[in-house]
Amino acid sequence: MDSVDLKLLKMLSDDAHVPLRRMGREVGLSTSGVRRRIKQLERSGLIKGYSAVIDPKKYGYGVVAFVSVDVDSQAMRELTRSLARRHEVCELHRTTGGHSLMMKIRARDMDSLNKFVDDHIQSFDSVKSVRTTLAMETLKETIVNL
């Protein structure tokens, strides 16, 4: 990956609809050269796909919570499989430190967040503890900062 690839990635991450011709003008390549570079970035797995960014508040999911869970290691796989299938779970990470898992949850309101934690986390006998932290405001949210 060189500086041209990095510029193309930045442009695509800002707006995946930017025309190839405009990208080419900005990096000094022909449209076909840009297309080849992007295809190579896709084949290499650096670009995993393209998606729409949905505003969670306008979709009705105004509550953001970070939930830390301490779970028996024998039951980790079962719990993570269950959580990974839930639409409320935006991120799910195995972590070091005081808790085994950290996840980012989006919920419609506090009642639905409480119900999610009760029904889909604390209902597992192997869960030792749960700590929920509410986000008061999202100031920045990206996957990769280019």
N, C-alpha and C positions, 0 to 999 in steps of 0.2 A: 504494500500500500504506500503510495506516495502522496505528495501535497495535492495533486489534482484529484485523486480518489477522496481525500479528506474533504476538499471543497465540494465535491459532488455529494458526498454523504451529508454534509451540513445543509446543502440546498434541499435535498430530499427530505431530511428530517424536519426542516422548517415548513416545507410545502411539497408533498409528493406529487402534486399536479403541475409543478413547474415544467414548461415545455423544454424538450431536449435541445432545441435550437438556442433558447436563452441560456441554458446551462453551458452549452458549447461556447457561446460568446464570452461568458464570464471566466471560463477556464482555458480558452484558447484551443478548443477542439471542434472538429466537425460534429454534426448531429450523429453520424454513424460511429464516430469515435467515442462519443458520450455513451451511446447505446451499448457498445462493446464493453466499455468500462463498467457500466452498471450491471450488465449480464454477468461479468466476471465476479463482481462483488456479490451478486446473488448466488452464483455457483459455489463460491468459497464459503458461503454461509454467513458472511458478515452482515448482509441484508437478509433478514429472516422472512420478511413479508411486508405488506402494506396494509394499513388499516385506518379507519376513521377515528378521530378523537372525539368522544362523546362527552358532553358536559354533564357530569353526574347530577348536579343540582337540578338542571332542567329536566333530567330524566326521572327525578324524584328521589334521588339518593343523596340527601343533604348532610348526613352524619358520617364522619370519617373517624374510625377508631383504630388504634394499634393495640393488638392483643398479644400478650406474651403468655405462653403456656408451658408448664413443666409437666412432662409426661414420661411414664416408664418407657425405657428404651425398647422393651419387647413389644409394646403397643404402638410405637411411633409410626410404623408403616400403615397400619389400619387407620389411625387418626388422620394422617396426611392424605391418604387416598380419599377418605370421606370429605375432608375439608377442600381438597383440590376440585371436587365436583360442584361445590357450592358457588353460586353466582355472586354472593356477597363478598367472597374472598378475592381480593384484587391481587394480593401478593402473599406468598407463603414461603418462609425461609427457615431452614434449620440453623440454629445459632449456638454459640458458646456462651458461657456465663451462667447466670442464674436460671435461665429458662431454656427449654429445648427448641421451642418454636416461636417465631415472631410472624405475625400476619397483619396485613392492612385490610380492614373491613369497611365496606360502604353499606349503609343501611338507610332506610327511609326516615326513621325517627328513633327515639330512644327505646320505645317499646319493642320495635322490631330488632334492634340491636340486642336488647336484653333477652329476647326470645331466641335469637340466634345463638348467643353464648350459652344459654341454658340447654337448648335442644341439641346443639351440634358440637359443643365442646365439653361442658361440664357433665353431660350425660354419660361420657366415657368413664368407666371405673378407674382406668389407668391414669387419668388426669389428676396430678397432685395439686396444682395451683394454676390460677388464671389471674392475669393482671391486665386491666383494660385502661388505656389512656385515650382520651378524646382530643381530637384536633379542633382547636377553636377557629383556625383559619388556615387555608392552604396558601402559602406564599410562593412556592415554586414546586413544580411537579414535572419531571422528565424521566425518561428511561436512561438515556445516555446524553451527556452534555458535550457537544462538539464545539 
